[in-house]
Amino acid sequence: MKEPLSKQLFDILVCPKDHAALVYTDDRKGLKCTRCGTIYPIEDNIPNFL
Ligand SMILES: [Zn+2]
């Protein structure tokens, strides 16, 4: 399956709350924080941290 975000972008992304690493959700429509579990939706190939 195609990655929704470029690896270059994915590698620099961290959770804005606690700066922990993010992983894709199972459906790859979002990013989930490995520490606090917050899910951020990916909209038009851009993660929405708002
Ligand atoms: Zn977090």
mmCIF file of the protein (N, C-alpha, C, O) and its ligand, coordinates in Angstrom:
data_MODEL
# 
_entry.id   MODEL 
# 
loop_
_entity.id 
_entity.type 
_entity.pdbx_number_of_molecules 
1 polymer     1 
2 non-polymer 1 
# 
_entity_poly.entity_id                      1 
_entity_poly.type                           'polypeptide(L)' 
_entity_poly.nstd_linkage                   no 
_entity_poly.nstd_monomer                   no 
_entity_poly.pdbx_seq_one_letter_code       MKEPLSKQLFDILVCPKDHAALVYTDDRKGLKCTRCGTIYPIEDNIPNFL 
_entity_poly.pdbx_seq_one_letter_code_can   MKEPLSKQLFDILVCPKDHAALVYTDDRKGLKCTRCGTIYPIEDNIPNFL 
_entity_poly.pdbx_strand_id                 A 
# 
loop_
_entity_poly_seq.entity_id 
_entity_poly_seq.num 
_entity_poly_seq.mon_id 
_entity_poly_seq.hetero 
1 1  MET n 
1 2  LYS n 
1 3  GLU n 
1 4  PRO n 
1 5  LEU n 
1 6  SER n 
1 7  LYS n 
1 8  GLN n 
1 9  LEU n 
1 10 PHE n 
1 11 ASP n 
1 12 ILE n 
1 13 LEU n 
1 14 VAL n 
1 15 CYS n 
1 16 PRO n 
1 17 LYS n 
1 18 ASP n 
1 19 HIS n 
1 20 ALA n 
1 21 ALA n 
1 22 LEU n 
1 23 VAL n 
1 24 TYR n 
1 25 THR n 
1 26 ASP n 
1 27 ASP n 
1 28 ARG n 
1 29 LYS n 
1 30 GLY n 
1 31 LEU n 
1 32 LYS n 
1 33 CYS n 
1 34 THR n 
1 35 ARG n 
1 36 CYS n 
1 37 GLY n 
1 38 THR n 
1 39 ILE n 
1 40 TYR n 
1 41 PRO n 
1 42 ILE n 
1 43 GLU n 
1 44 ASP n 
1 45 ASN n 
1 46 ILE n 
1 47 PRO n 
1 48 ASN n 
1 49 PHE n 
1 50 LEU n 
# 
loop_
_struct_asym.id 
_struct_asym.entity_id 
A 1 
B 2 
# 
loop_
_chem_comp.id 
_chem_comp.type 
_chem_comp.mon_nstd_flag 
ALA 'L-peptide linking' y 
ARG 'L-peptide linking' y 
ASN 'L-peptide linking' y 
ASP 'L-peptide linking' y 
CYS 'L-peptide linking' y 
GLN 'L-peptide linking' y 
GLU 'L-peptide linking' y 
GLY 'peptide linking'   y 
HIS 'L-peptide linking' y 
ILE 'L-peptide linking' y 
LEU 'L-peptide linking' y 
LYS 'L-peptide linking' y 
MET 'L-peptide linking' y 
PHE 'L-peptide linking' y 
PRO 'L-peptide linking' y 
SER 'L-peptide linking' y 
THR 'L-peptide linking' y 
TYR 'L-peptide linking' y 
VAL 'L-peptide linking' y 
ZN  non-polymer         . 
# 
_pdbx_entity_nonpoly.entity_id   2 
_pdbx_entity_nonpoly.name        ? 
_pdbx_entity_nonpoly.comp_id     ZN 
# 
_pdbx_nonpoly_scheme.asym_id         B 
_pdbx_nonpoly_scheme.entity_id       2 
_pdbx_nonpoly_scheme.mon_id          ZN 
_pdbx_nonpoly_scheme.ndb_seq_num     1 
_pdbx_nonpoly_scheme.pdb_seq_num     101 
_pdbx_nonpoly_scheme.auth_seq_num    101 
_pdbx_nonpoly_scheme.pdb_mon_id      ZN 
_pdbx_nonpoly_scheme.auth_mon_id     ZN 
_pdbx_nonpoly_scheme.pdb_strand_id   A 
_pdbx_nonpoly_scheme.pdb_ins_code    . 
# 
loop_
_atom_site.group_PDB 
_atom_site.id 
_atom_site.type_symbol 
_atom_site.label_atom_id 
_atom_site.label_alt_id 
_atom_site.label_comp_id 
_atom_site.label_asym_id 
_atom_site.label_entity_id 
_atom_site.label_seq_id 
_atom_site.pdbx_PDB_ins_code 
_atom_site.Cartn_x 
_atom_site.Cartn_y 
_atom_site.Cartn_z 
_atom_site.occupancy 
_atom_site.B_iso_or_equiv 
_atom_site.pdbx_formal_charge 
_atom_site.auth_seq_id 
_atom_site.auth_comp_id 
_atom_site.auth_asym_id 
_atom_site.auth_atom_id 
_atom_site.pdbx_PDB_model_num 
ATOM   1   N  N  . MET A 1 1  ? 0.850  -1.201 0.000  1.00 0.00 ? 1   MET A N  1 
ATOM   2   C  CA . MET A 1 1  ? 0.000  0.000  0.000  1.00 0.00 ? 1   MET A CA 1 
ATOM   3   C  C  . MET A 1 1  ? 0.882  1.247  0.000  1.00 0.00 ? 1   MET A C  1 
ATOM   4   O  O  . MET A 1 1  ? 1.924  1.292  0.654  1.00 0.00 ? 1   MET A O  1 
ATOM   5   N  N  . LYS A 1 2  ? 0.444  2.245  -0.741 1.00 0.00 ? 2   LYS A N  1 
ATOM   6   C  CA . LYS A 1 2  ? 1.227  3.471  -0.838 1.00 0.00 ? 2   LYS A CA 1 
ATOM   7   C  C  . LYS A 1 2  ? 1.190  4.222  0.498  1.00 0.00 ? 2   LYS A C  1 
ATOM   8   O  O  . LYS A 1 2  ? 0.150  4.312  1.150  1.00 0.00 ? 2   LYS A O  1 
ATOM   9   N  N  . GLU A 1 3  ? 2.332  4.748  0.878  1.00 0.00 ? 3   GLU A N  1 
ATOM   10  C  CA . GLU A 1 3  ? 2.387  5.528  2.103  1.00 0.00 ? 3   GLU A CA 1 
ATOM   11  C  C  . GLU A 1 3  ? 1.710  6.874  1.872  1.00 0.00 ? 3   GLU A C  1 
ATOM   12  O  O  . GLU A 1 3  ? 1.962  7.526  0.859  1.00 0.00 ? 3   GLU A O  1 
ATOM   13  N  N  . PRO A 1 4  ? 0.849  7.297  2.805  1.00 0.00 ? 4   PRO A N  1 
ATOM   14  C  CA . PRO A 1 4  ? 0.188  8.588  2.608  1.00 0.00 ? 4   PRO A CA 1 
ATOM   15  C  C  . PRO A 1 4  ? 1.124  9.788  2.710  1.00 0.00 ? 4   PRO A C  1 
ATOM   16  O  O  . PRO A 1 4  ? 0.861  10.841 2.129  1.00 0.00 ? 4   PRO A O  1 
ATOM   17  N  N  . LEU A 1 5  ? 2.196  9.625  3.437  1.00 0.00 ? 5   LEU A N  1 
ATOM   18  C  CA . LEU A 1 5  ? 3.148  10.722 3.598  1.00 0.00 ? 5   LEU A CA 1 
ATOM   19  C  C  . LEU A 1 5  ? 4.504  10.294 3.080  1.00 0.00 ? 5   LEU A C  1 
ATOM   20  O  O  . LEU A 1 5  ? 4.842  9.112  3.121  1.00 0.00 ? 5   LEU A O  1 
ATOM   21  N  N  . SER A 1 6  ? 5.277  11.238 2.598  1.00 0.00 ? 6   SER A N  1 
ATOM   22  C  CA . SER A 1 6  ? 6.632  10.912 2.169  1.00 0.00 ? 6   SER A CA 1 
ATOM   23  C  C  . SER A 1 6  ? 7.457  10.491 3.383  1.00 0.00 ? 6   SER A C  1 
ATOM   24  O  O  . SER A 1 6  ? 7.218  10.952 4.499  1.00 0.00 ? 6   SER A O  1 
ATOM   25  N  N  . LYS A 1 7  ? 8.424  9.617  3.153  1.00 0.00 ? 7   LYS A N  1 
ATOM   26  C  CA . LYS A 1 7  ? 9.257  9.164  4.267  1.00 0.00 ? 7   LYS A CA 1 
ATOM   27  C  C  . LYS A 1 7  ? 10.002 10.335 4.895  1.00 0.00 ? 7   LYS A C  1 
ATOM   28  O  O  . LYS A 1 7  ? 10.195 10.398 6.109  1.00 0.00 ? 7   LYS A O  1 
ATOM   29  N  N  . GLN A 1 8  ? 10.408 11.251 4.043  1.00 0.00 ? 8   GLN A N  1 
ATOM   30  C  CA . GLN A 1 8  ? 11.141 12.428 4.519  1.00 0.00 ? 8   GLN A CA 1 
ATOM   31  C  C  . GLN A 1 8  ? 10.300 13.221 5.525  1.00 0.00 ? 8   GLN A C  1 
ATOM   32  O  O  . GLN A 1 8  ? 10.800 13.664 6.559  1.00 0.00 ? 8   GLN A O  1 
ATOM   33  N  N  . LEU A 1 9  ? 9.016  13.388 5.201  1.00 0.00 ? 9   LEU A N  1 
ATOM   34  C  CA . LEU A 1 9  ? 8.134  14.112 6.116  1.00 0.00 ? 9   LEU A CA 1 
ATOM   35  C  C  . LEU A 1 9  ? 7.837  13.273 7.350  1.00 0.00 ? 9   LEU A C  1 
ATOM   36  O  O  . LEU A 1 9  ? 7.901  13.769 8.475  1.00 0.00 ? 9   LEU A O  1 
ATOM   37  N  N  . PHE A 1 10 ? 7.516  12.012 7.140  1.00 0.00 ? 10  PHE A N  1 
ATOM   38  C  CA . PHE A 1 10 ? 7.161  11.128 8.244  1.00 0.00 ? 10  PHE A CA 1 
ATOM   39  C  C  . PHE A 1 10 ? 8.273  11.089 9.303  1.00 0.00 ? 10  PHE A C  1 
ATOM   40  O  O  . PHE A 1 10 ? 7.999  11.081 10.503 1.00 0.00 ? 10  PHE A O  1 
ATOM   41  N  N  . ASP A 1 11 ? 9.505  11.067 8.848  1.00 0.00 ? 11  ASP A N  1 
ATOM   42  C  CA . ASP A 1 11 ? 10.635 10.929 9.764  1.00 0.00 ? 11  ASP A CA 1 
ATOM   43  C  C  . ASP A 1 11 ? 10.797 12.109 10.705 1.00 0.00 ? 11  ASP A C  1 
ATOM   44  O  O  . ASP A 1 11 ? 11.362 11.954 11.788 1.00 0.00 ? 11  ASP A O  1 
ATOM   45  N  N  . ILE A 1 12 ? 10.318 13.280 10.321 1.00 0.00 ? 12  ILE A N  1 
ATOM   46  C  CA . ILE A 1 12 ? 10.493 14.443 11.190 1.00 0.00 ? 12  ILE A CA 1 
ATOM   47  C  C  . ILE A 1 12 ? 9.261  14.744 12.041 1.00 0.00 ? 12  ILE A C  1 
ATOM   48  O  O  . ILE A 1 12 ? 9.277  15.642 12.883 1.00 0.00 ? 12  ILE A O  1 
ATOM   49  N  N  . LEU A 1 13 ? 8.194  13.981 11.807 1.00 0.00 ? 13  LEU A N  1 
ATOM   50  C  CA . LEU A 1 13 ? 6.961  14.260 12.542 1.00 0.00 ? 13  LEU A CA 1 
ATOM   51  C  C  . LEU A 1 13 ? 7.011  13.678 13.942 1.00 0.00 ? 13  LEU A C  1 
ATOM   52  O  O  . LEU A 1 13 ? 7.429  12.538 14.139 1.00 0.00 ? 13  LEU A O  1 
ATOM   53  N  N  . VAL A 1 14 ? 6.581  14.469 14.908 1.00 0.00 ? 14  VAL A N  1 
ATOM   54  C  CA . VAL A 1 14 ? 6.419  13.995 16.277 1.00 0.00 ? 14  VAL A CA 1 
ATOM   55  C  C  . VAL A 1 14 ? 5.107  14.548 16.809 1.00 0.00 ? 14  VAL A C  1 
ATOM   56  O  O  . VAL A 1 14 ? 4.550  15.498 16.259 1.00 0.00 ? 14  VAL A O  1 
ATOM   57  N  N  . CYS A 1 15 ? 4.628  13.948 17.875 1.00 0.00 ? 15  CYS A N  1 
ATOM   58  C  CA . CYS A 1 15 ? 3.417  14.428 18.518 1.00 0.00 ? 15  CYS A CA 1 
ATOM   59  C  C  . CYS A 1 15 ? 3.663  15.838 19.057 1.00 0.00 ? 15  CYS A C  1 
ATOM   60  O  O  . CYS A 1 15 ? 4.653  16.067 19.751 1.00 0.00 ? 15  CYS A O  1 
ATOM   61  N  N  . PRO A 1 16 ? 2.776  16.781 18.748 1.00 0.00 ? 16  PRO A N  1 
ATOM   62  C  CA . PRO A 1 16 ? 2.987  18.149 19.236 1.00 0.00 ? 16  PRO A CA 1 
ATOM   63  C  C  . PRO A 1 16 ? 2.797  18.282 20.745 1.00 0.00 ? 16  PRO A C  1 
ATOM   64  O  O  . PRO A 1 16 ? 3.235  19.266 21.341 1.00 0.00 ? 16  PRO A O  1 
ATOM   65  N  N  . LYS A 1 17 ? 2.154  17.308 21.357 1.00 0.00 ? 17  LYS A N  1 
ATOM   66  C  CA . LYS A 1 17 ? 1.921  17.392 22.803 1.00 0.00 ? 17  LYS A CA 1 
ATOM   67  C  C  . LYS A 1 17 ? 3.125  16.934 23.604 1.00 0.00 ? 17  LYS A C  1 
ATOM   68  O  O  . LYS A 1 17 ? 3.503  17.580 24.581 1.00 0.00 ? 17  LYS A O  1 
ATOM   69  N  N  . ASP A 1 18 ? 3.727  15.829 23.203 1.00 0.00 ? 18  ASP A N  1 
ATOM   70  C  CA . ASP A 1 18 ? 4.794  15.237 24.028 1.00 0.00 ? 18  ASP A CA 1 
ATOM   71  C  C  . ASP A 1 18 ? 6.044  14.870 23.219 1.00 0.00 ? 18  ASP A C  1 
ATOM   72  O  O  . ASP A 1 18 ? 6.996  14.308 23.760 1.00 0.00 ? 18  ASP A O  1 
ATOM   73  N  N  . HIS A 1 19 ? 6.034  15.187 21.932 1.00 0.00 ? 19  HIS A N  1 
ATOM   74  C  CA . HIS A 1 19 ? 7.188  14.976 21.063 1.00 0.00 ? 19  HIS A CA 1 
ATOM   75  C  C  . HIS A 1 19 ? 7.605  13.519 20.939 1.00 0.00 ? 19  HIS A C  1 
ATOM   76  O  O  . HIS A 1 19 ? 8.766  13.216 20.664 1.00 0.00 ? 19  HIS A O  1 
ATOM   77  N  N  . ALA A 1 20 ? 6.646  12.617 21.144 1.00 0.00 ? 20  ALA A N  1 
ATOM   78  C  CA . ALA A 1 20 ? 6.914  11.197 20.953 1.00 0.00 ? 20  ALA A CA 1 
ATOM   79  C  C  . ALA A 1 20 ? 6.737  10.842 19.481 1.00 0.00 ? 20  ALA A C  1 
ATOM   80  O  O  . ALA A 1 20 ? 6.152  11.607 18.714 1.00 0.00 ? 20  ALA A O  1 
ATOM   81  N  N  . ALA A 1 21 ? 7.244  9.679  19.097 1.00 0.00 ? 21  ALA A N  1 
ATOM   82  C  CA . ALA A 1 21 ? 7.158  9.229  17.710 1.00 0.00 ? 21  ALA A CA 1 
ATOM   83  C  C  . ALA A 1 21 ? 5.711  8.913  17.336 1.00 0.00 ? 21  ALA A C  1 
ATOM   84  O  O  . ALA A 1 21 ? 4.890  8.582  18.190 1.00 0.00 ? 21  ALA A O  1 
ATOM   85  N  N  . LEU A 1 22 ? 5.422  9.022  16.054 1.00 0.00 ? 22  LEU A N  1 
ATOM   86  C  CA . LEU A 1 22 ? 4.094  8.716  15.531 1.00 0.00 ? 22  LEU A CA 1 
ATOM   87  C  C  . LEU A 1 22 ? 4.167  7.486  14.638 1.00 0.00 ? 22  LEU A C  1 
ATOM   88  O  O  . LEU A 1 22 ? 5.181  7.229  13.988 1.00 0.00 ? 22  LEU A O  1 
ATOM   89  N  N  . VAL A 1 23 ? 3.074  6.733  14.619 1.00 0.00 ? 23  VAL A N  1 
ATOM   90  C  CA . VAL A 1 23 ? 2.953  5.597  13.695 1.00 0.00 ? 23  VAL A CA 1 
ATOM   91  C  C  . VAL A 1 23 ? 1.649  5.754  12.931 1.00 0.00 ? 23  VAL A C  1 
ATOM   92  O  O  . VAL A 1 23 ? 0.746  6.464  13.371 1.00 0.00 ? 23  VAL A O  1 
ATOM   93  N  N  . TYR A 1 24 ? 1.552  5.083  11.776 1.00 0.00 ? 24  TYR A N  1 
ATOM   94  C  CA . TYR A 1 24 ? 0.301  5.121  11.036 1.00 0.00 ? 24  TYR A CA 1 
ATOM   95  C  C  . TYR A 1 24 ? -0.775 4.331  11.776 1.00 0.00 ? 24  TYR A C  1 
ATOM   96  O  O  . TYR A 1 24 ? -0.490 3.329  12.432 1.00 0.00 ? 24  TYR A O  1 
ATOM   97  N  N  . THR A 1 25 ? -2.012 4.801  11.657 1.00 0.00 ? 25  THR A N  1 
ATOM   98  C  CA . THR A 1 25 ? -3.130 4.000  12.130 1.00 0.00 ? 25  THR A CA 1 
ATOM   99  C  C  . THR A 1 25 ? -3.304 2.805  11.194 1.00 0.00 ? 25  THR A C  1 
ATOM   100 O  O  . THR A 1 25 ? -2.723 2.773  10.110 1.00 0.00 ? 25  THR A O  1 
ATOM   101 N  N  . ASP A 1 26 ? -4.104 1.825  11.612 1.00 0.00 ? 26  ASP A N  1 
ATOM   102 C  CA . ASP A 1 26 ? -4.261 0.603  10.818 1.00 0.00 ? 26  ASP A CA 1 
ATOM   103 C  C  . ASP A 1 26 ? -4.787 0.888  9.416  1.00 0.00 ? 26  ASP A C  1 
ATOM   104 O  O  . ASP A 1 26 ? -4.398 0.217  8.460  1.00 0.00 ? 26  ASP A O  1 
ATOM   105 N  N  . ASP A 1 27 ? -5.664 1.873  9.288  1.00 0.00 ? 27  ASP A N  1 
ATOM   106 C  CA . ASP A 1 27 ? -6.214 2.190  7.967  1.00 0.00 ? 27  ASP A CA 1 
ATOM   107 C  C  . ASP A 1 27 ? -5.362 3.208  7.202  1.00 0.00 ? 27  ASP A C  1 
ATOM   108 O  O  . ASP A 1 27 ? -5.677 3.563  6.066  1.00 0.00 ? 27  ASP A O  1 
ATOM   109 N  N  . ARG A 1 28 ? -4.296 3.667  7.826  1.00 0.00 ? 28  ARG A N  1 
ATOM   110 C  CA . ARG A 1 28 ? -3.352 4.610  7.209  1.00 0.00 ? 28  ARG A CA 1 
ATOM   111 C  C  . ARG A 1 28 ? -3.989 5.948  6.867  1.00 0.00 ? 28  ARG A C  1 
ATOM   112 O  O  . ARG A 1 28 ? -3.497 6.686  6.014  1.00 0.00 ? 28  ARG A O  1 
ATOM   113 N  N  . LYS A 1 29 ? -5.074 6.243  7.537  1.00 0.00 ? 29  LYS A N  1 
ATOM   114 C  CA . LYS A 1 29 ? -5.714 7.543  7.313  1.00 0.00 ? 29  LYS A CA 1 
ATOM   115 C  C  . LYS A 1 29 ? -5.370 8.520  8.429  1.00 0.00 ? 29  LYS A C  1 
ATOM   116 O  O  . LYS A 1 29 ? -5.903 9.628  8.490  1.00 0.00 ? 29  LYS A O  1 
ATOM   117 N  N  . GLY A 1 30 ? -4.479 8.095  9.302  1.00 0.00 ? 30  GLY A N  1 
ATOM   118 C  CA . GLY A 1 30 ? -4.109 8.965  10.406 1.00 0.00 ? 30  GLY A CA 1 
ATOM   119 C  C  . GLY A 1 30 ? -2.782 8.562  10.995 1.00 0.00 ? 30  GLY A C  1 
ATOM   120 O  O  . GLY A 1 30 ? -2.197 7.541  10.634 1.00 0.00 ? 30  GLY A O  1 
ATOM   121 N  N  . LEU A 1 31 ? -2.317 9.399  11.922 1.00 0.00 ? 31  LEU A N  1 
ATOM   122 C  CA . LEU A 1 31 ? -1.086 9.117  12.649 1.00 0.00 ? 31  LEU A CA 1 
ATOM   123 C  C  . LEU A 1 31 ? -1.434 9.014  14.123 1.00 0.00 ? 31  LEU A C  1 
ATOM   124 O  O  . LEU A 1 31 ? -2.214 9.808  14.648 1.00 0.00 ? 31  LEU A O  1 
ATOM   125 N  N  . LYS A 1 32 ? -0.843 8.021  14.786 1.00 0.00 ? 32  LYS A N  1 
ATOM   126 C  CA . LYS A 1 32 ? -1.123 7.816  16.192 1.00 0.00 ? 32  LYS A CA 1 
ATOM   127 C  C  . LYS A 1 32 ? 0.153  7.992  16.997 1.00 0.00 ? 32  LYS A C  1 
ATOM   128 O  O  . LYS A 1 32 ? 1.209  7.473  16.637 1.00 0.00 ? 32  LYS A O  1 
ATOM   129 N  N  . CYS A 1 33 ? 0.040  8.730  18.086 1.00 0.00 ? 33  CYS A N  1 
ATOM   130 C  CA . CYS A 1 33 ? 1.191  8.941  18.958 1.00 0.00 ? 33  CYS A CA 1 
ATOM   131 C  C  . CYS A 1 33 ? 1.482  7.678  19.745 1.00 0.00 ? 33  CYS A C  1 
ATOM   132 O  O  . CYS A 1 33 ? 0.572  7.052  20.290 1.00 0.00 ? 33  CYS A O  1 
ATOM   133 N  N  . THR A 1 34 ? 2.758  7.303  19.803 1.00 0.00 ? 34  THR A N  1 
ATOM   134 C  CA . THR A 1 34 ? 3.127  6.084  20.519 1.00 0.00 ? 34  THR A CA 1 
ATOM   135 C  C  . THR A 1 34 ? 3.127  6.289  22.027 1.00 0.00 ? 34  THR A C  1 
ATOM   136 O  O  . THR A 1 34 ? 3.206  5.317  22.779 1.00 0.00 ? 34  THR A O  1 
ATOM   137 N  N  . ARG A 1 35 ? 3.040  7.530  22.482 1.00 0.00 ? 35  ARG A N  1 
ATOM   138 C  CA . ARG A 1 35 ? 3.040  7.779  23.927 1.00 0.00 ? 35  ARG A CA 1 
ATOM   139 C  C  . ARG A 1 35 ? 1.642  8.064  24.458 1.00 0.00 ? 35  ARG A C  1 
ATOM   140 O  O  . ARG A 1 35 ? 1.156  7.356  25.340 1.00 0.00 ? 35  ARG A O  1 
ATOM   141 N  N  . CYS A 1 36 ? 0.990  9.099  23.924 1.00 0.00 ? 36  CYS A N  1 
ATOM   142 C  CA . CYS A 1 36 ? -0.314 9.499  24.477 1.00 0.00 ? 36  CYS A CA 1 
ATOM   143 C  C  . CYS A 1 36 ? -1.487 8.896  23.716 1.00 0.00 ? 36  CYS A C  1 
ATOM   144 O  O  . CYS A 1 36 ? -2.625 8.959  24.181 1.00 0.00 ? 36  CYS A O  1 
ATOM   145 N  N  . GLY A 1 37 ? -1.219 8.310  22.546 1.00 0.00 ? 37  GLY A N  1 
ATOM   146 C  CA . GLY A 1 37 ? -2.274 7.626  21.822 1.00 0.00 ? 37  GLY A CA 1 
ATOM   147 C  C  . GLY A 1 37 ? -3.195 8.531  21.024 1.00 0.00 ? 37  GLY A C  1 
ATOM   148 O  O  . GLY A 1 37 ? -4.168 8.062  20.434 1.00 0.00 ? 37  GLY A O  1 
ATOM   149 N  N  . THR A 1 38 ? -2.903 9.806  21.000 1.00 0.00 ? 38  THR A N  1 
ATOM   150 C  CA . THR A 1 38 ? -3.716 10.731 20.217 1.00 0.00 ? 38  THR A CA 1 
ATOM   151 C  C  . THR A 1 38 ? -3.595 10.399 18.730 1.00 0.00 ? 38  THR A C  1 
ATOM   152 O  O  . THR A 1 38 ? -2.505 10.122 18.230 1.00 0.00 ? 38  THR A O  1 
ATOM   153 N  N  . ILE A 1 39 ? -4.727 10.430 18.036 1.00 0.00 ? 39  ILE A N  1 
ATOM   154 C  CA . ILE A 1 39 ? -4.727 10.168 16.598 1.00 0.00 ? 39  ILE A CA 1 
ATOM   155 C  C  . ILE A 1 39 ? -4.943 11.477 15.845 1.00 0.00 ? 39  ILE A C  1 
ATOM   156 O  O  . ILE A 1 39 ? -5.872 12.234 16.128 1.00 0.00 ? 39  ILE A O  1 
ATOM   157 N  N  . TYR A 1 40 ? -4.070 11.720 14.891 1.00 0.00 ? 40  TYR A N  1 
ATOM   158 C  CA . TYR A 1 40 ? -4.164 12.917 14.055 1.00 0.00 ? 40  TYR A CA 1 
ATOM   159 C  C  . TYR A 1 40 ? -4.527 12.487 12.640 1.00 0.00 ? 40  TYR A C  1 
ATOM   160 O  O  . TYR A 1 40 ? -3.834 11.658 12.051 1.00 0.00 ? 40  TYR A O  1 
ATOM   161 N  N  . PRO A 1 41 ? -5.594 13.034 12.091 1.00 0.00 ? 41  PRO A N  1 
ATOM   162 C  CA . PRO A 1 41 ? -6.002 12.639 10.742 1.00 0.00 ? 41  PRO A CA 1 
ATOM   163 C  C  . PRO A 1 41 ? -5.048 13.173 9.685  1.00 0.00 ? 41  PRO A C  1 
ATOM   164 O  O  . PRO A 1 41 ? -4.468 14.249 9.831  1.00 0.00 ? 41  PRO A O  1 
ATOM   165 N  N  . ILE A 1 42 ? -4.899 12.402 8.624  1.00 0.00 ? 42  ILE A N  1 
ATOM   166 C  CA . ILE A 1 42 ? -4.119 12.859 7.472  1.00 0.00 ? 42  ILE A CA 1 
ATOM   167 C  C  . ILE A 1 42 ? -5.109 13.332 6.414  1.00 0.00 ? 42  ILE A C  1 
ATOM   168 O  O  . ILE A 1 42 ? -5.941 12.563 5.933  1.00 0.00 ? 42  ILE A O  1 
ATOM   169 N  N  . GLU A 1 43 ? -5.005 14.601 6.064  1.00 0.00 ? 43  GLU A N  1 
ATOM   170 C  CA . GLU A 1 43 ? -5.924 15.196 5.098  1.00 0.00 ? 43  GLU A CA 1 
ATOM   171 C  C  . GLU A 1 43 ? -5.130 15.739 3.917  1.00 0.00 ? 43  GLU A C  1 
ATOM   172 O  O  . GLU A 1 43 ? -4.279 16.615 4.070  1.00 0.00 ? 43  GLU A O  1 
ATOM   173 N  N  . ASP A 1 44 ? -5.428 15.200 2.731  1.00 0.00 ? 44  ASP A N  1 
ATOM   174 C  CA . ASP A 1 44 ? -4.709 15.618 1.526  1.00 0.00 ? 44  ASP A CA 1 
ATOM   175 C  C  . ASP A 1 44 ? -3.200 15.461 1.692  1.00 0.00 ? 44  ASP A C  1 
ATOM   176 O  O  . ASP A 1 44 ? -2.427 16.335 1.299  1.00 0.00 ? 44  ASP A O  1 
ATOM   177 N  N  . ASN A 1 45 ? -2.796 14.347 2.274  1.00 0.00 ? 45  ASN A N  1 
ATOM   178 C  CA . ASN A 1 45 ? -1.385 14.011 2.476  1.00 0.00 ? 45  ASN A CA 1 
ATOM   179 C  C  . ASN A 1 45 ? -0.666 14.948 3.435  1.00 0.00 ? 45  ASN A C  1 
ATOM   180 O  O  . ASN A 1 45 ? 0.561  15.039 3.430  1.00 0.00 ? 45  ASN A O  1 
ATOM   181 N  N  . ILE A 1 46 ? -1.443 15.639 4.253  1.00 0.00 ? 46  ILE A N  1 
ATOM   182 C  CA . ILE A 1 46 ? -0.845 16.504 5.278  1.00 0.00 ? 46  ILE A CA 1 
ATOM   183 C  C  . ILE A 1 46 ? -1.478 16.149 6.629  1.00 0.00 ? 46  ILE A C  1 
ATOM   184 O  O  . ILE A 1 46 ? -2.701 16.160 6.766  1.00 0.00 ? 46  ILE A O  1 
ATOM   185 N  N  . PRO A 1 47 ? -0.652 15.839 7.610  1.00 0.00 ? 47  PRO A N  1 
ATOM   186 C  CA . PRO A 1 47 ? -1.224 15.527 8.920  1.00 0.00 ? 47  PRO A CA 1 
ATOM   187 C  C  . PRO A 1 47 ? -1.804 16.768 9.582  1.00 0.00 ? 47  PRO A C  1 
ATOM   188 O  O  . PRO A 1 47 ? -1.198 17.839 9.568  1.00 0.00 ? 47  PRO A O  1 
ATOM   189 N  N  . ASN A 1 48 ? -2.987 16.603 10.160 1.00 0.00 ? 48  ASN A N  1 
ATOM   190 C  CA . ASN A 1 48 ? -3.675 17.718 10.804 1.00 0.00 ? 48  ASN A CA 1 
ATOM   191 C  C  . ASN A 1 48 ? -3.462 17.629 12.318 1.00 0.00 ? 48  ASN A C  1 
ATOM   192 O  O  . ASN A 1 48 ? -4.024 16.760 12.985 1.00 0.00 ? 48  ASN A O  1 
ATOM   193 N  N  . PHE A 1 49 ? -2.649 18.536 12.844 1.00 0.00 ? 49  PHE A N  1 
ATOM   194 C  CA . PHE A 1 49 ? -2.322 18.509 14.269 1.00 0.00 ? 49  PHE A CA 1 
ATOM   195 C  C  . PHE A 1 49 ? -3.187 19.459 15.081 1.00 0.00 ? 49  PHE A C  1 
ATOM   196 O  O  . PHE A 1 49 ? -2.946 19.667 16.270 1.00 0.00 ? 49  PHE A O  1 
ATOM   197 N  N  . LEU A 1 50 ? -4.195 20.036 14.437 1.00 0.00 ? 50  LEU A N  1 
ATOM   198 C  CA . LEU A 1 50 ? -5.034 20.986 15.166 1.00 0.00 ? 50  LEU A CA 1 
ATOM   199 C  C  . LEU A 1 50 ? -6.101 20.269 15.981 1.00 0.00 ? 50  LEU A C  1 
ATOM   200 O  O  . LEU A 1 50 ? -6.899 20.916 16.659 1.00 0.00 ? 50  LEU A O  1 
HETATM 201 ZN ZN . ZN  B 2 .  ? 1.551  12.305 22.111 1.00 0.00 2 101 ZN  A ZN 1 
# 
